Amino acid sequence: MKPIRRLVTVDICAFDRDEDFIFACESGLAATLYSYQLKKLRGMLAMASWVSIMLIDSPSRVRIIPEPTTSNDFETIFAMRPPGISQLKGDQKTIEILGWIKDRMLDLCQARSWDPSVFQEAYSACLDAPLSFSRSSRSVISPNKLFTGKMVFSIKTDGYRTIELISTRRKDKLVIASTVFTDLNMFDVGFARDLEKGLKWESDHKFVAGLLPHFTYDLDLSGGTGQIGISPVAPLLEF
Protein backbone atom coordinates (compact mmCIF):
# COMPACT_ATOMS: atom_id res chain seq x y z
CA MET A 1 0.00 0.00 0.00
CA LYS A 2 1.35 3.41 -0.90
CA PRO A 3 0.89 6.49 1.33
CA ILE A 4 -1.58 9.22 0.42
CA ARG A 5 -0.07 12.33 -1.10
CA ARG A 6 -0.44 15.34 1.18
CA LEU A 7 -1.62 17.53 -1.71
CA VAL A 8 -4.74 15.42 -2.08
CA THR A 9 -7.78 16.70 -0.18
CA VAL A 10 -11.26 15.38 0.43
CA ASP A 11 -14.42 17.48 0.57
CA ILE A 12 -17.47 16.09 2.35
CA CYS A 13 -20.70 18.00 1.78
CA ALA A 14 -24.12 17.48 3.35
CA PHE A 15 -27.45 18.51 1.87
CA ASP A 16 -30.97 18.53 3.37
CA ARG A 17 -34.08 16.88 1.91
CA ASP A 18 -34.72 19.90 -0.35
CA GLU A 19 -31.16 19.53 -1.64
CA ASP A 20 -30.14 22.82 -0.08
CA PHE A 21 -26.52 23.02 0.98
CA ILE A 22 -25.94 22.48 4.72
CA PHE A 23 -22.26 22.17 5.41
CA ALA A 24 -18.94 21.18 3.90
CA CYS A 25 -15.54 20.43 5.29
CA GLU A 26 -12.31 20.25 3.36
CA SER A 27 -9.52 18.24 4.84
CA GLY A 28 -6.00 17.16 4.17
CA LEU A 29 -5.61 13.45 4.66
CA ALA A 30 -3.47 13.44 7.79
CA ALA A 31 -5.42 11.35 10.29
CA THR A 32 -5.59 14.03 12.98
CA LEU A 33 -6.76 16.78 10.63
CA TYR A 34 -9.24 14.55 8.85
CA SER A 35 -10.66 13.38 12.16
CA TYR A 36 -11.09 16.98 13.31
CA GLN A 37 -12.95 17.97 10.14
CA LEU A 38 -15.15 14.91 10.31
CA LYS A 39 -16.13 15.81 13.87
CA LYS A 40 -17.09 19.29 12.68
CA LEU A 41 -19.32 17.83 9.98
CA ARG A 42 -20.88 15.29 12.30
CA GLY A 43 -22.85 17.92 14.17
CA MET A 44 -24.78 18.69 10.98
CA LEU A 45 -25.39 15.16 9.69
CA ALA A 46 -28.64 14.64 11.60
CA MET A 47 -30.22 17.09 9.14
CA ALA A 48 -28.66 15.56 6.04
CA SER A 49 -30.59 13.82 3.31
CA TRP A 50 -27.69 13.12 0.99
CA VAL A 51 -23.95 13.50 1.11
CA SER A 52 -21.24 13.99 -1.48
CA ILE A 53 -17.56 13.13 -1.16
CA MET A 54 -14.93 14.63 -3.45
CA LEU A 55 -11.35 13.56 -3.92
CA ILE A 56 -9.38 16.54 -5.17
CA ASP A 57 -5.88 16.26 -6.60
CA SER A 58 -5.46 19.91 -7.54
CA PRO A 59 -5.37 22.27 -4.52
CA SER A 60 -5.89 25.29 -6.79
CA ARG A 61 -9.34 24.19 -7.95
CA VAL A 62 -12.25 23.00 -5.86
CA ARG A 63 -15.64 22.10 -7.30
CA ILE A 64 -18.80 20.70 -5.76
CA ILE A 65 -20.83 18.64 -8.20
CA PRO A 66 -24.09 16.89 -7.28
CA GLU A 67 -23.53 13.88 -9.53
CA PRO A 68 -20.71 11.29 -9.63
CA THR A 69 -18.20 12.00 -12.37
CA THR A 70 -14.50 11.92 -13.18
CA SER A 71 -12.23 14.69 -14.43
CA ASN A 72 -8.63 15.77 -14.57
CA ASP A 73 -9.04 17.67 -11.29
CA PHE A 74 -10.30 14.84 -9.16
CA GLU A 75 -10.55 11.20 -10.04
CA THR A 76 -13.33 9.90 -7.85
CA ILE A 77 -16.54 11.47 -6.56
CA PHE A 78 -19.30 9.88 -4.53
CA ALA A 79 -22.56 11.78 -4.38
CA MET A 80 -25.58 9.80 -3.32
CA ARG A 81 -28.31 9.32 -0.76
CA PRO A 82 -27.18 6.70 1.79
CA PRO A 83 -29.69 3.79 1.79
CA GLY A 84 -32.54 4.18 4.27
CA ILE A 85 -31.37 7.60 5.40
CA SER A 86 -34.83 9.18 5.27
CA GLN A 87 -36.15 6.76 7.92
CA LEU A 88 -33.41 7.55 10.44
CA LYS A 89 -33.36 10.34 13.02
CA GLY A 90 -30.83 12.12 15.21
CA ASP A 91 -27.76 10.21 16.37
CA GLN A 92 -28.86 7.07 14.54
CA LYS A 93 -28.76 8.95 11.24
CA THR A 94 -25.42 10.53 12.13
CA ILE A 95 -23.79 7.17 12.86
CA GLU A 96 -25.23 5.64 9.69
CA ILE A 97 -23.89 8.43 7.48
CA LEU A 98 -20.49 8.34 9.18
CA GLY A 99 -20.29 4.63 8.42
CA TRP A 100 -21.26 5.30 4.82
CA ILE A 101 -18.56 7.97 4.54
CA LYS A 102 -15.99 5.58 5.98
CA ASP A 103 -16.92 2.86 3.48
CA ARG A 104 -16.61 5.31 0.57
CA MET A 105 -13.21 6.44 1.82
CA LEU A 106 -12.04 2.84 1.99
CA ASP A 107 -13.30 2.38 -1.57
CA LEU A 108 -11.03 5.26 -2.56
CA CYS A 109 -8.08 3.59 -0.87
CA GLN A 110 -8.73 0.32 -2.65
CA ALA A 111 -9.16 2.00 -6.03
CA ARG A 112 -5.90 3.91 -5.71
CA SER A 113 -3.91 1.31 -3.71
CA TRP A 114 -3.59 3.61 -0.71
CA ASP A 115 -2.93 2.65 2.88
CA PRO A 116 -6.43 2.77 4.48
CA SER A 117 -5.17 3.28 8.03
CA VAL A 118 -5.60 7.07 7.84
CA PHE A 119 -9.34 6.68 7.27
CA GLN A 120 -9.71 3.91 9.83
CA GLU A 121 -8.02 6.05 12.49
CA ALA A 122 -10.11 9.10 11.66
CA TYR A 123 -13.36 7.15 11.77
CA SER A 124 -12.51 5.52 15.10
CA ALA A 125 -11.49 8.83 16.64
CA CYS A 126 -14.71 10.43 15.45
CA LEU A 127 -16.90 7.71 16.94
CA ASP A 128 -15.04 7.79 20.25
CA ALA A 129 -15.71 11.51 20.73
CA PRO A 130 -18.99 12.82 22.26
CA LEU A 131 -21.83 13.14 19.77
CA SER A 132 -22.62 16.72 20.77
CA PHE A 133 -21.39 19.44 18.45
CA SER A 134 -20.07 22.87 19.37
CA ARG A 135 -18.10 25.46 17.49
CA SER A 136 -14.79 26.20 19.12
CA SER A 137 -13.47 29.74 19.11
CA ARG A 138 -10.22 30.50 17.36
CA SER A 139 -7.40 32.71 18.46
CA VAL A 140 -7.02 36.17 16.97
CA ILE A 141 -5.09 36.17 13.71
CA SER A 142 -2.59 38.93 13.16
CA PRO A 143 -3.59 41.21 10.24
CA ASN A 144 0.03 41.09 9.09
CA LYS A 145 -0.18 37.37 8.43
CA LEU A 146 -1.65 35.75 5.37
CA PHE A 147 -5.01 34.15 6.14
CA THR A 148 -7.10 32.01 3.83
CA GLY A 149 -10.82 31.42 4.25
CA LYS A 150 -13.33 29.46 2.20
CA MET A 151 -16.84 30.83 1.81
CA VAL A 152 -19.60 28.65 0.38
CA PHE A 153 -22.92 30.03 -0.87
CA SER A 154 -26.12 28.31 -1.92
CA ILE A 155 -27.43 28.65 -5.46
CA LYS A 156 -31.07 27.84 -6.21
CA THR A 157 -30.84 26.67 -9.81
CA ASP A 158 -31.17 23.13 -11.09
CA GLY A 159 -27.77 21.61 -11.63
CA TYR A 160 -25.91 24.37 -9.79
CA ARG A 161 -25.93 23.71 -6.07
CA THR A 162 -23.07 25.70 -4.59
CA ILE A 163 -20.39 28.23 -5.30
CA GLU A 164 -17.11 28.52 -3.45
CA LEU A 165 -15.21 31.72 -2.86
CA ILE A 166 -11.65 31.08 -1.76
CA SER A 167 -10.09 34.29 -0.54
CA THR A 168 -6.99 35.49 1.22
CA ARG A 169 -6.51 38.41 3.54
CA ARG A 170 -3.23 40.28 3.94
CA LYS A 171 -2.94 43.53 5.89
CA ASP A 172 -6.70 44.17 5.87
CA LYS A 173 -7.00 43.61 2.13
CA LEU A 174 -9.36 40.94 0.83
CA VAL A 175 -8.03 39.24 -2.28
CA ILE A 176 -10.08 36.70 -4.20
CA ALA A 177 -7.88 33.76 -5.09
CA SER A 178 -10.51 31.86 -7.01
CA THR A 179 -14.24 31.58 -7.46
CA VAL A 180 -15.28 28.19 -8.76
CA PHE A 181 -18.69 27.20 -10.08
CA THR A 182 -20.00 23.71 -9.72
CA ASP A 183 -20.18 22.67 -13.35
CA LEU A 184 -18.24 22.79 -16.61
CA ASN A 185 -15.36 24.89 -15.25
CA MET A 186 -17.52 28.00 -15.29
CA PHE A 187 -15.73 31.11 -14.10
CA ASP A 188 -16.75 34.75 -14.36
CA VAL A 189 -14.46 37.51 -13.15
CA GLY A 190 -17.25 40.10 -12.97
CA PHE A 191 -19.32 37.82 -10.79
CA ALA A 192 -16.37 37.30 -8.45
CA ARG A 193 -15.97 41.06 -8.12
CA ASP A 194 -19.65 41.45 -7.29
CA LEU A 195 -19.25 38.87 -4.55
CA GLU A 196 -16.23 40.67 -3.20
CA LYS A 197 -18.26 43.87 -2.68
CA GLY A 198 -20.47 42.10 -0.16
CA LEU A 199 -17.70 40.55 1.93
CA LYS A 200 -16.19 42.17 4.98
CA TRP A 201 -13.62 41.38 7.61
CA GLU A 202 -15.22 42.34 10.93
CA SER A 203 -12.12 41.69 13.01
CA ASP A 204 -8.83 39.84 12.87
CA HIS A 205 -10.51 36.51 13.51
CA LYS A 206 -14.04 36.88 12.16
CA PHE A 207 -15.07 36.82 8.51
CA VAL A 208 -18.67 37.94 7.97
CA ALA A 209 -20.60 36.60 5.01
CA GLY A 210 -23.97 37.80 6.26
CA LEU A 211 -23.29 41.23 4.82
CA LEU A 212 -23.44 39.84 1.31
CA PRO A 213 -26.45 41.54 -0.35
CA HIS A 214 -29.08 39.57 -2.21
CA PHE A 215 -28.69 40.02 -5.95
CA THR A 216 -28.95 38.16 -9.23
CA TYR A 217 -26.37 37.81 -11.94
CA ASP A 218 -26.69 36.64 -15.53
CA LEU A 219 -24.75 33.51 -16.41
CA ASP A 220 -24.62 31.60 -19.65
CA LEU A 221 -26.11 28.18 -18.90
CA SER A 222 -26.09 25.59 -21.68
CA GLY A 223 -26.23 28.20 -24.42
CA GLY A 224 -28.84 30.37 -22.70
CA THR A 225 -28.93 32.96 -19.95
CA GLY A 226 -30.20 32.07 -16.50
CA GLN A 227 -30.88 34.15 -13.42
CA ILE A 228 -29.08 32.77 -10.38
CA GLY A 229 -30.04 34.14 -6.98
CA ILE A 230 -27.22 34.24 -4.47
CA SER A 231 -27.68 34.30 -0.71
CA PRO A 232 -25.43 33.32 2.21
CA VAL A 233 -25.84 29.85 3.64
CA ALA A 234 -25.72 31.30 7.14
CA PRO A 235 -25.91 34.85 8.52
CA LEU A 236 -22.43 34.49 9.97
CA LEU A 237 -19.57 32.23 8.96
CA GLU A 238 -16.38 32.38 10.97
CA PHE A 239 -12.88 31.22 10.08
C-alpha positions as CSV (number, residue, x, y, z in Angstrom):
1,M,0.0,0.0,0.0
2,K,1.3,3.4,-0.9
3,P,0.9,6.5,1.3
4,I,-1.6,9.2,0.4
5,R,-0.1,12.3,-1.1
6,R,-0.4,15.3,1.2
7,L,-1.6,17.5,-1.7
8,V,-4.7,15.4,-2.1
9,T,-7.8,16.7,-0.2
10,V,-11.3,15.4,0.4
11,D,-14.4,17.5,0.6
12,I,-17.5,16.1,2.4
13,C,-20.7,18.0,1.8
14,A,-24.1,17.5,3.3
15,F,-27.5,18.5,1.9
16,D,-31.0,18.5,3.4
17,R,-34.1,16.9,1.9
18,D,-34.7,19.9,-0.3
19,E,-31.2,19.5,-1.6
20,D,-30.1,22.8,-0.1
21,F,-26.5,23.0,1.0
22,I,-25.9,22.5,4.7
23,F,-22.3,22.2,5.4
24,A,-18.9,21.2,3.9
25,C,-15.5,20.4,5.3
26,E,-12.3,20.3,3.4
27,S,-9.5,18.2,4.8
28,G,-6.0,17.2,4.2
29,L,-5.6,13.5,4.7
30,A,-3.5,13.4,7.8
31,A,-5.4,11.3,10.3
32,T,-5.6,14.0,13.0
33,L,-6.8,16.8,10.6
34,Y,-9.2,14.5,8.8
35,S,-10.7,13.4,12.2
36,Y,-11.1,17.0,13.3
37,Q,-12.9,18.0,10.1
38,L,-15.1,14.9,10.3
39,K,-16.1,15.8,13.9
40,K,-17.1,19.3,12.7
41,L,-19.3,17.8,10.0
42,R,-20.9,15.3,12.3
43,G,-22.8,17.9,14.2
44,M,-24.8,18.7,11.0
45,L,-25.4,15.2,9.7
46,A,-28.6,14.6,11.6
47,M,-30.2,17.1,9.1
48,A,-28.7,15.6,6.0
49,S,-30.6,13.8,3.3
50,W,-27.7,13.1,1.0
51,V,-23.9,13.5,1.1
52,S,-21.2,14.0,-1.5
53,I,-17.6,13.1,-1.2
54,M,-14.9,14.6,-3.4
55,L,-11.3,13.6,-3.9
56,I,-9.4,16.5,-5.2
57,D,-5.9,16.3,-6.6
58,S,-5.5,19.9,-7.5
59,P,-5.4,22.3,-4.5
60,S,-5.9,25.3,-6.8
61,R,-9.3,24.2,-7.9
62,V,-12.3,23.0,-5.9
63,R,-15.6,22.1,-7.3
64,I,-18.8,20.7,-5.8
65,I,-20.8,18.6,-8.2
66,P,-24.1,16.9,-7.3
67,E,-23.5,13.9,-9.5
68,P,-20.7,11.3,-9.6
69,T,-18.2,12.0,-12.4
70,T,-14.5,11.9,-13.2
71,S,-12.2,14.7,-14.4
72,N,-8.6,15.8,-14.6
73,D,-9.0,17.7,-11.3
74,F,-10.3,14.8,-9.2
75,E,-10.6,11.2,-10.0
76,T,-13.3,9.9,-7.8
77,I,-16.5,11.5,-6.6
78,F,-19.3,9.9,-4.5
79,A,-22.6,11.8,-4.4
80,M,-25.6,9.8,-3.3
81,R,-28.3,9.3,-0.8
82,P,-27.2,6.7,1.8
83,P,-29.7,3.8,1.8
84,G,-32.5,4.2,4.3
85,I,-31.4,7.6,5.4
86,S,-34.8,9.2,5.3
87,Q,-36.1,6.8,7.9
88,L,-33.4,7.5,10.4
89,K,-33.4,10.3,13.0
90,G,-30.8,12.1,15.2
91,D,-27.8,10.2,16.4
92,Q,-28.9,7.1,14.5
93,K,-28.8,9.0,11.2
94,T,-25.4,10.5,12.1
95,I,-23.8,7.2,12.9
96,E,-25.2,5.6,9.7
97,I,-23.9,8.4,7.5
98,L,-20.5,8.3,9.2
99,G,-20.3,4.6,8.4
100,W,-21.3,5.3,4.8
101,I,-18.6,8.0,4.5
102,K,-16.0,5.6,6.0
103,D,-16.9,2.9,3.5
104,R,-16.6,5.3,0.6
105,M,-13.2,6.4,1.8
106,L,-12.0,2.8,2.0
107,D,-13.3,2.4,-1.6
108,L,-11.0,5.3,-2.6
109,C,-8.1,3.6,-0.9
110,Q,-8.7,0.3,-2.6
111,A,-9.2,2.0,-6.0
112,R,-5.9,3.9,-5.7
113,S,-3.9,1.3,-3.7
114,W,-3.6,3.6,-0.7
115,D,-2.9,2.6,2.9
116,P,-6.4,2.8,4.5
117,S,-5.2,3.3,8.0
118,V,-5.6,7.1,7.8
119,F,-9.3,6.7,7.3
120,Q,-9.7,3.9,9.8
121,E,-8.0,6.1,12.5
122,A,-10.1,9.1,11.7
123,Y,-13.4,7.2,11.8
124,S,-12.5,5.5,15.1
125,A,-11.5,8.8,16.6
126,C,-14.7,10.4,15.4
127,L,-16.9,7.7,16.9
128,D,-15.0,7.8,20.3
129,A,-15.7,11.5,20.7
130,P,-19.0,12.8,22.3
131,L,-21.8,13.1,19.8
132,S,-22.6,16.7,20.8
133,F,-21.4,19.4,18.4
134,S,-20.1,22.9,19.4
135,R,-18.1,25.5,17.5
136,S,-14.8,26.2,19.1
137,S,-13.5,29.7,19.1
138,R,-10.2,30.5,17.4
139,S,-7.4,32.7,18.5
140,V,-7.0,36.2,17.0
141,I,-5.1,36.2,13.7
142,S,-2.6,38.9,13.2
143,P,-3.6,41.2,10.2
144,N,0.0,41.1,9.1
145,K,-0.2,37.4,8.4
146,L,-1.7,35.8,5.4
147,F,-5.0,34.1,6.1
148,T,-7.1,32.0,3.8
149,G,-10.8,31.4,4.2
150,K,-13.3,29.5,2.2
151,M,-16.8,30.8,1.8
152,V,-19.6,28.6,0.4
153,F,-22.9,30.0,-0.9
154,S,-26.1,28.3,-1.9
155,I,-27.4,28.7,-5.5
156,K,-31.1,27.8,-6.2
157,T,-30.8,26.7,-9.8
158,D,-31.2,23.1,-11.1
159,G,-27.8,21.6,-11.6
160,Y,-25.9,24.4,-9.8
161,R,-25.9,23.7,-6.1
162,T,-23.1,25.7,-4.6
163,I,-20.4,28.2,-5.3
164,E,-17.1,28.5,-3.5
165,L,-15.2,31.7,-2.9
166,I,-11.7,31.1,-1.8
167,S,-10.1,34.3,-0.5
168,T,-7.0,35.5,1.2
169,R,-6.5,38.4,3.5
170,R,-3.2,40.3,3.9
171,K,-2.9,43.5,5.9
172,D,-6.7,44.2,5.9
173,K,-7.0,43.6,2.1
174,L,-9.4,40.9,0.8
175,V,-8.0,39.2,-2.3
176,I,-10.1,36.7,-4.2
177,A,-7.9,33.8,-5.1
178,S,-10.5,31.9,-7.0
179,T,-14.2,31.6,-7.5
180,V,-15.3,28.2,-8.8
181,F,-18.7,27.2,-10.1
182,T,-20.0,23.7,-9.7
183,D,-20.2,22.7,-13.3
184,L,-18.2,22.8,-16.6
185,N,-15.4,24.9,-15.2
186,M,-17.5,28.0,-15.3
187,F,-15.7,31.1,-14.1
188,D,-16.8,34.8,-14.4
189,V,-14.5,37.5,-13.1
190,G,-17.3,40.1,-13.0
191,F,-19.3,37.8,-10.8
192,A,-16.4,37.3,-8.5
193,R,-16.0,41.1,-8.1
194,D,-19.7,41.5,-7.3
195,L,-19.2,38.9,-4.6
196,E,-16.2,40.7,-3.2
197,K,-18.3,43.9,-2.7
198,G,-20.5,42.1,-0.2
199,L,-17.7,40.6,1.9
200,K,-16.2,42.2,5.0
201,W,-13.6,41.4,7.6
202,E,-15.2,42.3,10.9
203,S,-12.1,41.7,13.0
204,D,-8.8,39.8,12.9
205,H,-10.5,36.5,13.5
206,K,-14.0,36.9,12.2
207,F,-15.1,36.8,8.5
208,V,-18.7,37.9,8.0
209,A,-20.6,36.6,5.0
210,G,-24.0,37.8,6.3
211,L,-23.3,41.2,4.8
212,L,-23.4,39.8,1.3
213,P,-26.4,41.5,-0.4
214,H,-29.1,39.6,-2.2
215,F,-28.7,40.0,-5.9
216,T,-29.0,38.2,-9.2
217,Y,-26.4,37.8,-11.9
218,D,-26.7,36.6,-15.5
219,L,-24.7,33.5,-16.4
220,D,-24.6,31.6,-19.7
221,L,-26.1,28.2,-18.9
222,S,-26.1,25.6,-21.7
223,G,-26.2,28.2,-24.4
224,G,-28.8,30.4,-22.7
225,T,-28.9,33.0,-20.0
226,G,-30.2,32.1,-16.5
227,Q,-30.9,34.2,-13.4
228,I,-29.1,32.8,-10.4
229,G,-30.0,34.1,-7.0
230,I,-27.2,34.2,-4.5
231,S,-27.7,34.3,-0.7
232,P,-25.4,33.3,2.2
233,V,-25.8,29.8,3.6
234,A,-25.7,31.3,7.1
235,P,-25.9,34.9,8.5
236,L,-22.4,34.5,10.0
237,L,-19.6,32.2,9.0
238,E,-16.4,32.4,11.0
239,F,-12.9,31.2,10.1
